[in-house]
């Protein structure tokens, strides 16, 4: 069941990428994230009341609450570091490092959660690592690297993203998944708006047109549903299995991009995609 829910999470995440690309080209990325997080928060708490999990809030242990808040903070920290790395370095160098969070998560799950790391999983890690590197398209950029600071930020982004998944697993183990996601989203929202105010982007809200607002709301809804599915799968399944499956959202994004935007993969990128898929399904071998 955790595999099915994780696949649904991947599909929704893939749809989110398309909605963002179609509708928010004219909106600053930091501001778009902050605004979408509001929708995610609303979606999360609506789900809490719909399923009746709000009644379990008084029984939430301080330990679980601590890990949920901590995972929210690491999510915000990951975003901040990622944006800073992109400001200082080339995209084609920063993104591969950030993508390594998936591999790091599986290793951390083995070390801290005592989840098994079998030969198929090791092979899956290798396939996914090589495939992700091949899929990163080199793009021309006008950015000038003035220092090696971008490397530190990119590494921190990957570490924080991995920590988020592990802390989320620990924090929601004995917590109703919808409630856990809703609490965590509050923390993420605070972090997202801190980014906006640090960059002084809040004044741009009035410049957003109706079409962009529509896609912001839709992408926020799909993000919220994807998160709920992801953390439900994480609660009942193994982090080393659920997280890689969730990364299959790239298939949905590429599929829609091909039919909607007529985007084609290079031979190198297509080979990378095949390796990522092979690596993901290799992880499912018992």
Backbone as CSV, one residue per row, in Angstrom:
resi,resn,N_x,N_y,N_z,CA_x,CA_y,CA_z,C_x,C_y,C_z
1,UNK,0.827,-1.212,0.000,0.000,0.000,0.000,0.861,1.262,0.000
2,UNK,1.985,1.229,0.733,2.856,2.404,0.784,3.415,2.739,-0.598
3,UNK,3.655,1.710,-1.421,4.176,1.924,-2.773,3.145,2.642,-3.639
4,UNK,1.881,2.224,-3.544,0.800,2.841,-4.322,0.621,4.305,-3.935
5,UNK,0.623,4.571,-2.634,0.464,5.942,-2.147,1.650,6.796,-2.569
6,UNK,2.847,6.220,-2.544,4.043,6.946,-2.972,3.976,7.274,-4.466
7,UNK,3.448,6.350,-5.281,3.282,6.602,-6.710,2.292,7.736,-6.961
8,UNK,1.215,7.774,-6.168,0.240,8.860,-6.283,0.888,10.190,-5.923
9,UNK,1.732,10.171,-4.894,2.465,11.371,-4.504,3.355,11.854,-5.638
10,UNK,4.015,10.913,-6.315,4.895,11.253,-7.432,4.106,11.864,-8.582
11,UNK,2.939,11.300,-8.876,2.103,11.831,-9.958,1.678,13.267,-9.666
12,UNK,1.215,13.518,-8.448,0.770,14.857,-8.065,1.932,15.849,-8.092
13,UNK,3.105,15.405,-7.657,4.286,16.276,-7.684,4.663,16.620,-9.118
14,UNK,4.526,15.640,-10.022,4.818,15.892,-11.432,3.859,16.889,-12.044
15,UNK,2.580,16.771,-11.699,1.563,17.713,-12.174,1.871,19.121,-11.664
16,UNK,2.328,19.194,-10.420,2.667,20.486,-9.828,3.721,21.212,-10.653
17,UNK,4.740,20.483,-11.090,5.808,21.092,-11.890,5.259,21.708,-13.169
18,UNK,4.317,21.021,-13.814,3.721,21.529,-15.053,2.889,22.777,-14.781
19,UNK,2.081,22.736,-13.721,1.247,23.891,-13.379,2.106,25.122,-13.101
20,UNK,3.207,24.908,-12.409,4.101,26.025,-12.103,4.705,26.594,-13.384
21,UNK,5.157,25.708,-14.274,5.783,26.159,-15.511,4.806,26.921,-16.390
22,UNK,3.538,26.469,-16.429,2.532,27.116,-17.272,2.115,28.474,-16.711
23,UNK,1.909,28.528,-15.401,1.220,29.684,-14.852,1.982,30.724,-14.072
24,UNK,3.221,30.447,-13.661,3.877,31.417,-12.785,5.208,31.930,-13.333
25,UNK,5.300,31.979,-14.673,6.543,32.485,-15.258,6.833,33.920,-14.858
26,UNK,5.768,34.703,-14.613,5.937,36.124,-14.321,6.036,36.422,-12.825
27,UNK,6.027,35.354,-11.996,6.068,35.544,-10.547,7.439,35.141,-10.016
28,UNK,7.996,35.964,-9.140,9.283,35.637,-8.529,9.195,34.282,-7.837
29,UNK,10.206,33.430,-8.017,10.164,32.065,-7.507,10.005,31.993,-5.991
30,UNK,10.701,32.851,-5.276,10.606,32.854,-3.814,9.203,33.232,-3.358
31,UNK,8.644,34.240,-4.010,7.296,34.689,-3.669,6.268,33.613,-4.026
32,UNK,6.471,32.953,-5.165,5.553,31.890,-5.579,5.546,30.754,-4.564
33,UNK,6.719,30.378,-4.070,6.821,29.313,-3.066,6.079,29.706,-1.795
34,UNK,6.275,30.960,-1.354,5.631,31.424,-0.124,4.107,31.437,-0.257
35,UNK,3.617,31.910,-1.407,2.176,31.976,-1.633,1.576,30.573,-1.758
36,UNK,2.273,29.686,-2.468,1.785,28.317,-2.630,1.746,27.581,-1.295
37,UNK,2.673,27.918,-0.404,2.710,27.260,0.902,1.471,27.601,1.718
38,UNK,0.900,28.788,1.489,-0.352,29.151,2.163,-1.450,28.197,1.732
39,UNK,-1.523,27.918,0.427,-2.520,26.976,-0.090,-2.289,25.584,0.469
40,UNK,-1.034,25.189,0.540,-0.691,23.875,1.092,-1.131,23.784,2.555
41,UNK,-0.920,24.872,3.291,-1.303,24.901,4.703,-2.812,24.743,4.862
42,UNK,-3.566,25.494,4.050,-5.026,25.408,4.098,-5.483,23.997,3.755
43,UNK,-4.904,23.441,2.697,-5.239,22.086,2.263,-4.944,21.073,3.361
44,UNK,-3.797,21.232,4.000,-3.382,20.300,5.049,-4.336,20.322,6.241
45,UNK,-4.708,21.525,6.688,-5.579,21.619,7.859,-7.028,21.261,7.534
46,UNK,-7.459,21.499,6.295,-8.785,21.034,5.891,-8.859,19.514,5.967
47,UNK,-7.790,18.859,5.511,-7.736,17.406,5.565,-7.748,16.913,7.008
48,UNK,-7.083,17.653,7.888,-7.055,17.293,9.302,-8.472,17.260,9.877
49,UNK,-9.269,18.287,9.559,-10.625,18.359,10.082,-11.562,17.377,9.384
50,UNK,-11.324,17.121,8.092,-12.172,16.184,7.350,-12.055,14.760,7.898
51,UNK,-10.835,14.332,8.149,-10.619,12.959,8.636,-10.751,12.857,10.151
52,UNK,-10.907,14.007,10.825,-11.109,13.989,12.270,-9.860,13.789,13.091
53,UNK,-8.704,14.023,12.488,-7.454,13.794,13.210,-7.105,14.923,14.179
54,UNK,-7.867,16.033,14.117,-7.600,17.149,15.027,-7.772,16.720,16.479
55,UNK,-8.658,15.751,16.694,-8.915,15.273,18.054,-7.707,14.573,18.663
56,UNK,-6.758,14.172,17.802,-5.562,13.488,18.306,-4.464,14.470,18.709
57,UNK,-4.701,15.773,18.476,-3.699,16.785,18.781,-3.286,16.790,20.257
58,UNK,-4.263,16.699,21.224,-3.883,16.709,22.641,-2.970,15.548,23.030
59,UNK,-3.064,14.446,22.285,-2.246,13.273,22.619,-0.870,13.293,21.953
60,UNK,-0.606,14.352,21.213,0.681,14.470,20.523,1.795,14.648,21.545
61,UNK,2.769,13.780,21.493,3.870,13.851,22.453,4.808,14.999,22.117
62,UNK,5.512,15.468,23.131,6.465,16.553,22.928,7.601,16.118,22.009
63,UNK,7.955,14.848,22.084,9.025,14.329,21.227,8.622,14.388,19.757
64,UNK,7.391,13.933,19.468,6.905,13.960,18.087,6.788,15.389,17.580
65,UNK,6.270,16.276,18.424,6.132,17.678,18.045,7.504,18.292,17.765
66,UNK,8.460,17.935,18.582,9.825,18.448,18.409,10.386,18.048,17.052
67,UNK,10.236,16.775,16.683,10.777,16.293,15.410,10.009,16.858,14.224
68,UNK,8.709,17.077,14.380,7.921,17.679,13.308,8.367,19.120,13.056
69,UNK,8.552,19.867,14.126,9.023,21.248,13.999,10.430,21.281,13.412
70,UNK,11.265,20.361,13.867,12.637,20.299,13.382,12.676,19.983,11.884
71,UNK,11.798,19.062,11.445,11.759,18.716,10.021,11.260,19.891,9.187
72,UNK,10.354,20.682,9.756,9.899,21.884,9.064,11.017,22.901,8.923
73,UNK,11.815,23.036,9.972,12.942,23.964,9.946,13.997,23.534,8.930
74,UNK,14.245,22.222,8.851,15.243,21.744,7.888,14.760,21.937,6.455
75,UNK,13.444,21.844,6.246,12.891,22.120,4.915,13.143,23.571,4.528
76,UNK,12.820,24.469,5.438,13.055,25.889,5.185,14.528,26.184,4.969
77,UNK,15.375,25.561,5.779,16.816,25.761,5.649,17.323,25.248,4.309
78,UNK,16.774,24.117,3.857,17.166,23.552,2.566,16.826,24.512,1.435
79,UNK,15.626,25.095,1.492,15.213,26.053,0.457,16.124,27.268,0.447
80,UNK,16.424,27.802,1.631,17.272,28.996,1.722,18.652,28.721,1.122
81,UNK,19.233,27.584,1.500,20.565,27.234,0.989,20.539,26.998,-0.516
82,UNK,19.460,26.365,-0.992,19.346,26.073,-2.421,19.280,27.357,-3.243
83,UNK,18.442,28.316,-2.785,18.319,29.585,-3.498,19.637,30.361,-3.470
84,UNK,20.320,30.307,-2.329,21.592,31.020,-2.211,22.636,30.404,-3.135
85,UNK,22.645,29.069,-3.217,23.595,28.376,-4.096,23.352,28.739,-5.557
86,UNK,22.072,28.846,-5.940,21.737,29.211,-7.316,22.128,30.658,-7.625
87,UNK,22.097,31.506,-6.596,22.501,32.892,-6.791,24.005,33.005,-7.052
88,UNK,24.772,32.149,-6.389,26.227,32.247,-6.449,26.882,31.356,-7.501
89,UNK,26.223,30.252,-7.854,26.846,29.283,-8.750,26.023,28.974,-9.984
90,UNK,26.582,28.163,-10.870,25.896,27.735,-12.087,24.849,26.682,-11.766
91,UNK,23.720,26.758,-12.450,22.631,25.820,-12.222,23.078,24.382,-12.464
92,UNK,23.833,24.171,-13.558,24.236,22.814,-13.909,25.231,22.211,-12.917
93,UNK,25.746,23.025,-11.995,26.634,22.516,-10.950,25.897,22.365,-9.613
94,UNK,24.969,23.269,-9.352,24.248,23.263,-8.083,23.208,22.147,-8.025
95,UNK,22.426,22.003,-9.106,21.321,21.041,-9.110,21.761,19.596,-8.869
96,UNK,22.834,19.098,-9.524,23.236,17.715,-9.260,23.552,17.441,-7.793
97,UNK,24.149,18.431,-7.133,24.464,18.265,-5.711,23.183,18.198,-4.890
98,UNK,22.218,19.072,-5.219,20.944,19.061,-4.506,20.211,17.739,-4.718
99,UNK,20.295,17.178,-5.922,19.625,15.917,-6.229,20.208,14.743,-5.442
100,UNK,21.427,14.895,-4.977,22.068,13.817,-4.226,21.417,13.575,-2.876
101,UNK,20.462,14.426,-2.499,19.766,14.254,-1.218,19.030,12.921,-1.146
102,UNK,18.552,12.417,-2.291,17.852,11.135,-2.317,18.777,10.004,-1.880
103,UNK,19.968,10.001,-2.448,20.942,8.968,-2.098,21.358,9.102,-0.639
104,UNK,21.594,10.338,-0.209,21.999,10.575,1.172,20.913,10.132,2.144
105,UNK,19.654,10.321,1.774,18.540,9.919,2.625,18.545,8.414,2.870
106,UNK,18.779,7.639,1.807,18.799,6.187,1.952,19.934,5.731,2.858
107,UNK,21.065,6.411,2.749,22.207,6.079,3.602,21.909,6.430,5.056
108,UNK,21.302,7.602,5.276,20.939,8.019,6.632,19.873,7.112,7.226
109,UNK,18.943,6.644,6.391,17.912,5.724,6.860,18.537,4.415,7.331
110,UNK,19.594,4.000,6.658,20.319,2.784,7.037,21.050,2.976,8.368
111,UNK,21.649,4.160,8.538,22.447,4.424,9.738,21.584,4.694,10.966
112,UNK,20.593,5.590,10.817,19.837,6.049,11.982,18.523,5.308,12.209
113,UNK,17.869,4.884,11.137,16.589,4.187,11.287,16.738,2.675,11.224
114,UNK,17.970,2.222,11.020,18.269,0.789,10.956,17.501,0.085,9.836
115,UNK,17.174,0.830,8.782,16.516,0.211,7.641,17.565,-0.532,6.820
116,UNK,17.224,-1.718,6.310,18.211,-2.546,5.602,18.730,-1.885,4.328
117,UNK,19.986,-2.132,4.037,20.609,-1.643,2.808,21.155,-2.865,2.076
118,UNK,20.326,-3.448,1.225,20.666,-4.677,0.522,21.462,-4.396,-0.742
119,UNK,21.923,-5.452,-1.389,22.670,-5.300,-2.641,21.836,-4.596,-3.715
120,UNK,20.549,-4.974,-3.908,19.726,-4.244,-4.888,19.621,-2.756,-4.574
121,UNK,19.562,-2.403,-3.282,19.484,-0.996,-2.906,20.774,-0.266,-3.246
122,UNK,21.891,-0.930,-3.013,23.180,-0.325,-3.337,23.287,-0.087,-4.847
123,UNK,22.846,-1.093,-5.623,22.849,-0.947,-7.079,21.901,0.173,-7.504
124,UNK,20.742,0.248,-6.828,19.779,1.303,-7.125,20.358,2.680,-6.874
125,UNK,21.100,2.815,-5.780,21.745,4.086,-5.455,22.724,4.487,-6.556
126,UNK,23.504,3.511,-7.037,24.477,3.779,-8.094,23.784,4.198,-9.390
127,UNK,22.736,3.456,-9.772,22.000,3.787,-10.990,21.396,5.191,-10.901
128,UNK,20.776,5.494,-9.753,20.126,6.790,-9.592,21.135,7.932,-9.573
129,UNK,22.285,7.685,-8.958,23.316,8.710,-8.896,23.848,9.068,-10.274
130,UNK,24.182,8.046,-11.047,24.696,8.264,-12.398,23.613,8.853,-13.300
131,UNK,22.383,8.321,-13.190,21.281,8.796,-14.012,20.946,10.254,-13.767
132,UNK,20.922,10.648,-12.497,20.629,12.040,-12.159,21.684,12.975,-12.736
133,UNK,22.947,12.567,-12.650,24.029,13.389,-13.194,23.895,13.559,-14.704
134,UNK,23.500,12.484,-15.389,23.353,12.546,-16.842,22.164,13.417,-17.257
135,UNK,21.130,13.442,-16.416,19.913,14.182,-16.776,20.049,15.688,-16.613
136,UNK,21.055,16.117,-15.895,21.221,17.556,-15.691,21.705,18.186,-16.987
137,UNK,20.847,19.018,-17.557,21.180,19.685,-18.814,22.081,20.883,-18.543
138,UNK,23.142,20.973,-19.303,24.009,22.134,-19.171,23.366,23.320,-19.870
139,UNK,23.157,24.360,-19.118,22.524,25.557,-19.681,23.469,26.745,-19.576
140,UNK,23.422,27.575,-20.583,24.238,28.776,-20.546,23.692,29.716,-19.489
141,UNK,24.570,30.336,-18.790,24.151,31.222,-17.724,25.039,32.461,-17.688
142,UNK,24.452,33.526,-17.218,25.207,34.780,-17.125,25.787,34.961,-15.733
143,UNK,25.559,33.946,-14.873,26.050,34.051,-13.509,27.575,33.991,-13.487
144,UNK,28.163,34.740,-12.644,29.608,34.728,-12.476,29.938,34.239,-11.076
145,UNK,30.731,33.201,-11.013,31.088,32.648,-9.706,32.242,33.454,-9.122
146,UNK,31.962,34.159,-8.070,32.984,34.995,-7.453,33.751,34.232,-6.375
147,UNK,33.220,33.136,-5.917,33.879,32.350,-4.886,33.345,30.932,-4.948
148,UNK,33.848,30.104,-4.073,33.388,28.722,-3.993,32.289,28.562,-2.937
149,UNK,31.714,29.666,-2.494,30.687,29.620,-1.464,29.458,28.835,-1.922
150,UNK,29.169,28.858,-3.232,28.000,28.155,-3.759,28.059,26.666,-3.435
151,UNK,29.267,26.102,-3.422,29.427,24.676,-3.166,28.982,24.323,-1.758
152,UNK,29.347,25.163,-0.805,28.937,24.925,0.578,27.433,25.008,0.741
153,UNK,26.811,26.007,0.105,25.354,26.151,0.181,24.640,24.971,-0.476
154,UNK,25.154,24.519,-1.614,24.531,23.392,-2.316,24.607,22.115,-1.490
155,UNK,25.758,21.881,-0.866,25.922,20.702,-0.017,24.993,20.757,1.190
156,UNK,24.878,21.949,1.785,23.976,22.122,2.928,22.522,21.901,2.514
157,UNK,22.170,22.348,1.316,20.813,22.139,0.818,20.484,20.655,0.736
158,UNK,21.403,19.865,0.202,21.197,18.421,0.081,21.118,17.758,1.453
159,UNK,21.982,18.185,2.356,21.993,17.612,3.709,20.691,17.922,4.439
160,UNK,20.232,19.175,4.357,18.992,19.569,5.020,17.781,18.847,4.418
161,UNK,17.781,18.659,3.090,16.677,17.951,2.446,16.616,16.495,2.914
162,UNK,17.769,15.872,3.049,17.825,14.497,3.536,17.381,14.425,4.992
163,UNK,17.849,15.379,5.788,17.469,15.418,7.200,15.966,15.600,7.360
164,UNK,15.359,16.375,6.455,13.911,16.589,6.497,13.155,15.269,6.390
165,UNK,13.562,14.433,5.452,12.893,13.145,5.256,13.066,12.229,6.467
166,UNK,14.270,12.186,7.015,14.539,11.324,8.163,13.798,11.825,9.399
167,UNK,13.845,13.126,9.649,13.148,13.700,10.795,11.641,13.546,10.648
168,UNK,11.142,13.669,9.398,9.722,13.466,9.151,9.302,12.053,9.471
169,UNK,10.152,11.099,9.135,9.873,9.694,9.419,9.788,9.460,10.924
170,UNK,10.742,10.023,11.663,10.763,9.868,13.119,9.583,10.595,13.761
171,UNK,9.317,11.800,13.270,8.299,12.638,13.891,6.883,12.146,13.698
172,UNK,6.584,11.446,12.589,5.208,11.035,12.317,4.966,9.557,12.570
173,UNK,5.958,8.875,13.144,5.837,7.437,13.359,4.625,7.104,14.218
174,UNK,4.363,7.922,15.227,3.224,7.683,16.106,2.212,8.824,16.047
175,UNK,2.212,9.536,14.926,1.314,10.671,14.748,0.471,10.459,13.497
176,UNK,-0.810,10.814,13.567,-1.681,10.725,12.396,-1.049,11.554,11.280
177,UNK,-0.882,10.953,10.088,-0.093,11.558,9.019,-0.595,12.936,8.594
178,UNK,-1.918,13.124,8.525,-2.478,14.415,8.104,-2.149,15.515,9.105
179,UNK,-2.252,15.186,10.385,-1.946,16.161,11.429,-0.462,16.502,11.420
180,UNK,0.371,15.491,11.234,1.807,15.720,11.199,2.209,16.642,10.059
181,UNK,1.619,16.423,8.887,1.921,17.263,7.728,1.464,18.696,7.958
182,UNK,0.287,18.868,8.557,-0.263,20.200,8.802,0.615,21.002,9.764
183,UNK,1.072,20.353,10.813,1.935,21.031,11.787,3.262,21.424,11.142
184,UNK,3.805,20.515,10.384,5.081,20.762,9.721,4.965,21.910,8.712
185,UNK,3.822,22.001,8.053,3.635,23.034,7.037,3.613,24.432,7.646
186,UNK,3.149,24.542,8.879,3.166,25.839,9.562,4.594,26.360,9.656
187,UNK,5.491,25.471,10.026,6.900,25.848,10.154,7.485,26.227,8.792
188,UNK,7.140,25.434,7.780,7.632,25.716,6.430,7.139,27.074,5.937
189,UNK,5.870,27.389,6.244,5.302,28.670,5.820,6.080,29.834,6.413
190,UNK,6.406,29.728,7.678,7.169,30.790,8.344,8.525,30.968,7.675
191,UNK,9.189,29.840,7.389,10.492,29.897,6.739,10.395,30.488,5.329
192,UNK,9.338,30.098,4.595,9.169,30.584,3.218,8.999,32.099,3.183
193,UNK,8.185,32.623,4.106,7.971,34.063,4.120,9.189,34.826,4.640
194,UNK,9.997,34.173,5.462,11.252,34.788,5.879,12.146,35.027,4.663
195,UNK,12.143,34.060,3.745,12.930,34.200,2.519,12.441,35.400,1.708
196,UNK,11.113,35.516,1.584,10.516,36.617,0.811,10.895,37.968,1.408
197,UNK,10.745,38.105,2.719,11.044,39.389,3.351,12.537,39.699,3.346
198,UNK,13.361,38.643,3.430,14.806,38.862,3.354,15.202,39.390,1.978
199,UNK,14.457,38.967,0.955,14.740,39.404,-0.410,13.904,40.618,-0.810
200,UNK,13.045,41.089,0.097,12.192,42.266,-0.137,11.305,42.087,-1.377
201,UNK,10.702,40.917,-1.498,9.860,40.594,-2.651,8.367,40.754,-2.357
202,UNK,7.991,41.066,-1.111,6.579,41.083,-0.741,5.764,42.132,-1.501
203,UNK,6.407,43.185,-1.953,5.695,44.255,-2.665,5.238,43.820,-4.056
204,UNK,5.748,42.691,-4.543,5.402,42.227,-5.883,4.072,41.474,-5.937
205,UNK,3.456,41.247,-4.775,2.186,40.510,-4.726,1.115,41.205,-5.568
206,UNK,1.063,42.523,-5.486,0.032,43.279,-6.204,0.223,43.238,-7.721
207,UNK,1.369,42.780,-8.179,1.642,42.726,-9.611,1.249,41.391,-10.250
208,UNK,0.802,40.430,-9.427,0.441,39.105,-9.937,-0.917,39.163,-10.634
209,UNK,-0.993,38.644,-11.867,-2.255,38.678,-12.611,-3.143,37.487,-12.255
210,UNK,-4.394,37.500,-12.769,-5.365,36.468,-12.417,-4.934,35.080,-12.864
211,UNK,-4.365,34.995,-14.060,-3.929,33.696,-14.581,-2.868,33.072,-13.680
212,UNK,-1.945,33.889,-13.224,-0.891,33.398,-12.342,-1.463,32.960,-10.999
213,UNK,-2.444,33.737,-10.485,-3.086,33.362,-9.228,-3.774,31.999,-9.352
214,UNK,-4.439,31.770,-10.500,-5.134,30.508,-10.720,-4.173,29.328,-10.636
215,UNK,-3.049,29.445,-11.337,-2.090,28.345,-11.344,-1.324,28.221,-10.031
216,UNK,-1.166,29.331,-9.330,-0.568,29.270,-8.007,-1.446,28.442,-7.063
217,UNK,-2.757,28.702,-7.128,-3.699,27.976,-6.273,-3.734,26.493,-6.642
218,UNK,-3.811,26.207,-7.955,-3.852,24.811,-8.401,-2.571,24.063,-8.023
219,UNK,-1.439,24.716,-8.222,-0.174,24.071,-7.879,-0.046,23.883,-6.371
220,UNK,-0.619,24.815,-5.609,-0.617,24.674,-4.160,-1.454,23.482,-3.708
221,UNK,-2.613,23.289,-4.368,-3.481,22.157,-4.041,-2.797,20.825,-4.359
222,UNK,-2.176,20.731,-5.534,-1.507,19.485,-5.898,-0.290,19.234,-5.002
223,UNK,0.371,20.314,-4.601,1.494,20.173,-3.678,1.018,19.634,-2.335
224,UNK,-0.080,20.211,-1.837,-0.627,19.770,-0.558,-1.030,18.305,-0.583
225,UNK,-1.719,17.887,-1.637,-2.142,16.498,-1.755,-0.935,15.567,-1.912
226,UNK,0.074,16.030,-2.651,1.278,15.231,-2.822,1.991,15.033,-1.490
227,UNK,2.074,16.084,-0.710,2.706,15.988,0.612,1.967,15.010,1.502
228,UNK,0.640,15.090,1.506,-0.166,14.204,2.347,0.068,12.740,1.962
229,UNK,0.102,12.475,0.671,0.353,11.109,0.195,1.766,10.661,0.559
230,UNK,2.716,11.572,0.382,4.105,11.234,0.653,4.310,10.854,2.121
231,UNK,3.773,11.661,3.033,3.998,11.394,4.452,3.151,10.236,4.975
232,UNK,2.036,9.958,4.309,1.271,8.767,4.653,2.063,7.526,4.257
233,UNK,2.650,7.553,3.061,3.473,6.440,2.594,4.708,6.281,3.477
234,UNK,5.281,7.405,3.889,6.463,7.382,4.738,6.141,6.804,6.114
235,UNK,4.914,7.038,6.559,4.492,6.561,7.873,4.333,5.042,7.899
236,UNK,3.830,4.474,6.810,3.552,3.036,6.792,4.604,2.230,6.035
237,UNK,5.540,2.911,5.394,6.558,2.218,4.603,7.961,2.588,5.027
238,UNK,8.946,2.101,4.284,10.344,2.382,4.554,10.774,3.639,3.801
239,UNK,11.514,4.499,4.499,11.981,5.743,3.885,12.846,5.464,2.659
240,UNK,13.644,4.393,2.715,14.540,4.063,1.612,13.800,3.575,0.377
241,UNK,12.519,3.237,0.503,11.703,2.796,-0.621,10.757,3.911,-1.078
242,UNK,10.093,4.547,-0.118,9.092,5.577,-0.417,9.708,6.785,-1.108
243,UNK,10.836,7.261,-0.608,11.447,8.483,-1.125,11.894,8.346,-2.582
244,UNK,12.577,7.251,-2.967,12.941,7.105,-4.381,11.730,7.030,-5.312
245,UNK,10.666,6.330,-4.884,9.458,6.233,-5.711,8.853,7.617,-5.920
246,UNK,8.854,8.418,-4.870,8.315,9.775,-4.970,9.080,10.586,-6.012
247,UNK,10.353,10.268,-6.203,11.171,10.988,-7.177,10.779,10.656,-8.617
248,UNK,9.914,9.635,-8.807,9.464,9.293,-10.159,8.553,10.372,-10.747
249,UNK,8.291,11.407,-9.978,7.500,12.531,-10.489,8.143,13.116,-11.738
250,UNK,9.432,12.882,-11.898,10.133,13.386,-13.080,9.566,12.792,-14.361
251,UNK,9.053,11.539,-14.286,8.441,10.909,-15.453,7.176,11.645,-15.874
252,UNK,6.374,12.044,-14.878,5.143,12.775,-15.153,5.472,14.128,-15.779
253,UNK,6.429,14.814,-15.188,6.808,16.135,-15.691,7.332,16.060,-17.120
254,UNK,8.207,15.092,-17.375,8.793,14.954,-18.715,7.729,14.552,-19.731
255,UNK,6.816,13.660,-19.316,5.748,13.238,-20.211,4.854,14.394,-20.628
256,UNK,4.416,15.199,-19.662,3.577,16.350,-19.967,4.352,17.410,-20.744
257,UNK,5.628,17.580,-20.397,6.444,18.568,-21.097,6.588,18.202,-22.575
258,UNK,6.666,16.907,-22.866,6.806,16.453,-24.248,5.544,16.761,-25.060
259,UNK,4.370,16.470,-24.474,3.114,16.659,-25.196,2.619,18.109,-25.169
260,UNK,2.865,18.802,-24.070,2.355,20.164,-23.932,3.318,21.198,-24.514
261,UNK,4.606,21.049,-24.187,5.590,22.053,-24.593,6.497,21.585,-25.730
262,UNK,6.281,20.339,-26.190,7.097,19.782,-27.280,8.583,19.747,-26.923
263,UNK,8.869,19.573,-25.633,10.258,19.485,-25.195,10.775,18.066,-25.408
264,UNK,11.971,17.945,-25.935,12.550,16.630,-26.204,13.829,16.443,-25.381
265,UNK,14.046,15.196,-24.986,15.248,14.869,-24.239,16.406,14.604,-25.194
266,UNK,17.596,14.996,-24.785,18.783,14.618,-25.537,19.056,13.140,-25.265
267,UNK,19.905,12.531,-26.077,20.233,11.118,-25.880,20.851,10.895,-24.500
268,UNK,21.684,11.821,-24.100,22.339,11.732,-22.802,21.316,11.809,-21.667
269,UNK,20.384,12.753,-21.777,19.364,12.920,-20.746,18.410,11.729,-20.716
270,UNK,18.092,11.192,-21.895,17.195,10.038,-21.960,17.838,8.818,-21.308
271,UNK,19.137,8.641,-21.534,19.867,7.558,-20.886,19.841,7.737,-19.372
272,UNK,20.005,8.983,-18.932,19.938,9.276,-17.498,18.582,8.946,-16.919
273,UNK,17.525,9.281,-17.664,16.162,8.986,-17.211,15.962,7.484,-17.055
274,UNK,16.450,6.716,-18.012,16.330,5.255,-17.943,17.050,4.713,-16.707
275,UNK,18.234,5.239,-16.435,19.002,4.787,-15.278,18.291,5.129,-13.964
276,UNK,17.686,6.322,-13.901,16.950,6.720,-12.704,15.773,5.779,-12.461
277,UNK,15.035,5.458,-13.520,13.891,4.554,-13.405,14.347,3.149,-13.002
278,UNK,15.413,2.673,-13.653,15.950,1.352,-13.315,16.403,1.324,-11.855
279,UNK,17.095,2.380,-11.444,17.560,2.459,-10.062,16.417,2.473,-9.066
280,UNK,15.354,3.204,-9.405,14.195,3.288,-8.520,13.532,1.931,-8.338
281,UNK,13.318,1.233,-9.447,12.660,-0.064,-9.360,13.588,-1.151,-8.807
282,UNK,14.895,-0.950,-8.955,15.842,-1.883,-8.348,15.718,-1.867,-6.828
283,UNK,15.382,-0.695,-6.285,15.216,-0.560,-4.838,14.043,-1.370,-4.304
284,UNK,13.108,-1.714,-5.186,11.922,-2.452,-4.758,12.175,-3.957,-4.666
285,UNK,13.335,-4.406,-5.168,13.658,-5.828,-5.127,13.998,-6.227,-3.699
286,UNK,13.321,-7.223,-3.212,13.553,-7.687,-1.837,14.767,-8.611,-1.773
